[in-house]
Amino acid sequence: MNVEIKLFFNLAQYLPPGSEKSSARISLAEGTTVHDLLQQLNLPADITKTVLVNGIRTEDGAPLHEGDSIAVFPPMAGG
């Protein structure tokens, strides 16, 4: 299955080579979860992150589907 992954700010360094800006289209095996994808991209597990699948916040164990758009944001601070 093919999905689009968007990694923002300092997480963009974990995108596959040849990615454009903060986004890449990648092929995954059926049954891949958000957790599996983040491991495949070598995102450190200790980084707190917000994950959206098709614009909806989701948990690491959520399964991915053909055409999904996954956005991953690092922790944000502000005031």
Secondary structure, 3 states (H helix, E strand, C coil): CEEEEEECHHHHHHCCCCCECCEEEEECCCCCEHHHHHHHCCCCCCCCCEEEECCEECCCCCECCCCCEEEEECCCCCC
